Amino acid sequence: MQVSREGGWSAMGAMMGGTAIGAWILLWSLLGLALVVAGGVLVARVVAERRRSESRQVREAESPGLQQARDALRLRYANGEISREDYLQGKVELED
């Protein structure tokens, strides 16, 4: 960079060196921020998928009798044999 006779930076020297360095700092800062955000999103998706798979495993581990009772409740509701309130109450009771 060049120093002008007045003791300050010349316009050409300040523009070429200072701005280029500032642009690189900004670029790398934004790249770093993007990587941190992408990593956070990835971690959140992995955690959510694990929770979903654990809940599926719990459902699959239920007794066959409980599964049959839920199926029968759904079938009776689908056929119109029971009201919505009765279906929801039965569903809550089977979850406990």
Residue pairs with C-beta under 8 A, 6 or more apart in sequence:
1 9
1 10
1 13
1 14
1 16
1 17
1 18
2 9
2 10
2 12
2 13
3 9
3 10
3 13
4 10
9 18
66 94
69 94
70 91
70 94
73 82
73 87
73 90
73 91
73 94
74 87
76 82
76 87
77 84
77 86
77 87
82 90
